Amino acid sequence: MGSRHDELRIVLVGKTGGGKTFIRNKLLDKPTDRDIRRGECDGQKLALINTPGVYSRKMTEHKVQQAIAKCMIHAQPGPHVFLYVAGPMPFTQEDYDAMKIIQNIFGPKSKDHTLVVFCAKNKPRDVPDIESEFRGGYYLFDGNDESSKPRSELLEKIMELVQKNEGKHYTNEAFKEAQKVIEKEREKRKPDTGSDDMMCELIEALLKAFMGDTYAGLINALTDFLVPGKK
């Protein structure tokens, strides 16, 4: 396994019901519904940051926008790895659309930091050429294997991808702009501001900044994917 890092920031993406929560809980071995979960896997510290599931019908457009902004905050100054989590079924148009989220929203170079995880023992049918599309390739996570082997092997794949990128996290202009907004807002906060209040204020500040300039496309474009019927 590659060298350890203080903490690896991992953003999970995928369509609703694809297995994001399953993989997140397997890596940290603790069931949770939180948007971000910190813990250790085989001694490596991880921060697992969830994104709204594609084609989720449980979230309003505003809730989706808030969730994306929260993801941007937790992933600062940028994620080391994007995990695209897919189920065992043959690929559909929804899967192809969901896989395009990373490039379309986070930028084309994000594929250099992307690893695809199939929640399956065998590779599903009709899968595109993952190896050429994403630098991390793919991993088959056998959910029926109750041992620690699948988790350890997945961490190994994650560490290999981080090593390929020389330990550097991913960033683009959107993340850089978000970092500026977050730092500016934090400087304005009082020391006794509660963490929940701070997060709400940061989310609103980030949304206001992004909606008011050229970075509005980041959130609006992803919302198009995530909110059914929105065009």
Buried (B, 14 or more C-beta within 10 A) or exposed (E): EBEEBEEBBBBBBBBBBBBBBBBBBBBBEEEBEEBBBBBEBBEBEBBBBBBBBBBBEEBEBEBBBBBBBBBBBBBBBBBBBBBBBBBBBEBEEBBEBBBEBBBBBBBEEBBBBBBBBBBBEEEBEEBEEBEEBBBBBBBBBBBEEEEEEBBEBBBBBBBBBBEEBEEEBBBBEBBEBBBEBBEEBEEEEEEEEEEEEBBEBBBEBBBEBBEEEEBEEBBBBBBBBBBEEEE
